[in-house]
Amino acid sequence: MNAASQKVALRARYVVPVAAPPLHNACVVMRGEQIEAVTATPPADAEIVDLGSVAILPGLVNAHVHLEFSALEERLGEAGMPLPAWIREVLTWRQRVANDPDGAVSTQDALARGLAEAVRHGTTALGEIATVNWRRNGEIGGTGPSRGPLDLPLDVTVFRELIAPTSEPLRIAECMLTAGPHLAEGEVSKTWSAGLSPHAPYSAHPQLCEAVVRLHARSPFPVAIHLAESREELEWLAHGTGPLADLFDELELPSPFAASRRPLEVIEQLGGLSNTLFVHGNYLAPDEMAALAERASTTAVVYCPRTHAYFGHEPYPLVEMLNAGVSVALGTDGRGSNPDLSLLAEMRHVARQHPEVPLARILELGTLAGARALGREAKAGSLTPGKVANLAMIALPEGATDDAYDMLLRADTEVVATLVRGRPVFATDETPLAAWAKSD
Ligand SMILES: [Zn+2]
């Protein structure tokens, strides 16, 4: 199974290509890193690996995560708490990590745990928001000790977080001094690619966003920004008042720049770039959805379903967005607000919360739409010949239904194996891929 030129046909009860209807008793044929065919009849020269009662899917795409929280056993704060109160919890937690002499090491451990957890859940591409410097070889840090490069078993787009709540030129210049080297490191890295994330409209001044737009004009990169996440954000943008204003006072930050603003302006400012992810979008207005729909080929809203539920937000306007033509992808967000990093669990949550959305569409949101959002659709997101063999294998339940989508999204079965570039990066002991995974 190790020769790169060897054809391997993975046979399963179902193959779910996403870009085409599910195939019963079919194979994904791989040669080296690539998918060569999706077929009911494997070629005669292929080695056949029979996986039994599983479905083979394209690797899941988690378009929004904060891996720094991955070592948390419990979410921060309490269910239903307002976002500004949760941000206070994050700031306190970060302060504790910063004061810990082993803080840098524990951050690296958290990232490593998060990456391992992601592949255990069938994820093969991540959109990570980073608050630490990533080097080209996957090494983390810049200030403290490091344990060497992270093992990056999957495709990671690292969005360096930028925070400058005011127009103070020095603060914006500082941010951009972080941004430039990050993009340069990502450019030459063989293991991850770089993007930038002005944090949110209340923490990234429009002039910081403008600096990002100018940098993008020189050489494009993906951008992610949290947007329309809470009612408090809308109040602060419109009037400069409310719990976010109180938080700024408490942090002794200069007076807010907000006045009569809306998420629409952020969409107009950043929505014309090559790839922009607007994260959450819990409270987008109809005209904002229309503006996103006009820019659907270069933008995506990233819905983080269980994080949305944790904060007890108003019902998510998923159907409205899809009907308006907005591109929607899915994310877990970090373990600071989510119980785990399972994108499969997010899709199942969406299936329960939005029964009017077809299951096939939900599966697309967690695969192909995510790949598009991260600019990876030419190589990932569907089981299409010529794409990279990034695969998730999910156990199927025995029971009355034989509908592949029902079995995947209305059950609680587990991911049994994950392949990245044709190699198993995770496999349970029960699958025939386990020995192969261990031999690497
Ligand atoms: Zn986030």
Residues whose N, C-alpha, C, O or C-beta is under 5 A from the ligand:
A	BS01	ZN	none
